[in-house]
């Protein structure tokens, strides 16, 4: 729409305002396209951190389960020893 104003026979002030609007739009488009990479990198970083935390959580749960199993075995051995001695 701004280009149609620029191409029409209008006063210089109106033409200048239309060109300024076109310039602003082009600047915003450039900002959006160049910052898209930053946003993509940020999303990848966050996803990587989520994956890392999920892996840490799995390891912790496995460690807790192993400890509980060992404690249960130790308790069973103590019960057996207490019953015999």
C-alpha positions in Angstrom: 0.0 0.0 0.0 2.8 2.4 0.8 4.4 1.7 -2.6 1.2 2.7 -4.3 1.3 6.0 -2.5 4.9 6.6 -3.5 4.1 5.8 -7.2 1.1 8.2 -7.3 1.2 11.9 -7.9 1.2 13.2 -4.3 3.0 15.9 -2.4 6.6 15.3 -1.3 5.7 15.2 2.4 3.2 12.3 1.8 5.7 10.5 -0.4 8.4 10.9 2.2 6.2 9.5 4.9 5.3 6.5 2.7 9.0 5.9 2.0 9.7 6.1 5.8 7.0 3.5 6.4 8.5 1.2 3.8 11.9 1.7 5.3 10.6 0.8 8.8 8.8 -2.3 7.5 12.0 -3.5 5.8 14.0 -2.9 8.9 11.5 -4.9 11.0 11.6 -7.7 8.5 15.4 -7.8 8.7 15.3 -7.9 12.5 12.9 -10.8 12.4 14.9 -12.8 9.9 18.3 -12.2 11.6 16.9 -12.9 15.1 15.3 -16.1 14.0 18.6 -17.9 14.3 19.0 -16.6 17.9 15.6 -17.9 18.8 16.2 -21.2 17.1 19.5 -21.6 19.1 17.8 -20.7 22.3 15.1 -23.3 21.7 17.8 -25.9 21.0 19.7 -24.9 24.2 16.5 -25.2 26.3 15.7 -28.6 24.7 19.2 -29.8 25.4 18.9 -28.7 29.1 15.5 -30.5 29.4 17.0 -33.7 28.0 20.0 -33.4 30.3 17.7 -32.9 33.3 15.5 -35.9 32.3 18.6 -38.1 32.0 19.8 -36.9 35.5 16.4 -37.7 36.9 16.4 -41.2 35.4 19.9 -41.8 36.9 18.8 -40.6 40.3 15.7 -42.8 40.3 17.8 -45.8 39.3 20.3 -45.0 42.1 17.4 -44.7 44.6 16.0 -48.0 43.5 19.4 -49.7 43.8 19.9 -48.3 47.3 16.4 -49.4 48.3 17.1 -52.9 46.9 20.5 -53.1 48.9 18.8 -51.9 52.0 16.1 -54.5 51.6 18.7 -57.2 51.1 20.7 -56.0 54.1 17.5 -56.0 56.2 16.7 -59.6 55.1 20.2 -60.7 56.0 20.0 -59.1 59.4 16.6 -60.7 60.0 18.1 -64.1 59.0 21.1 -63.6 61.2 19.0 -62.5 64.1 16.8 -65.5 63.7 19.8 -67.9 63.8 21.9 -66.3 66.5 
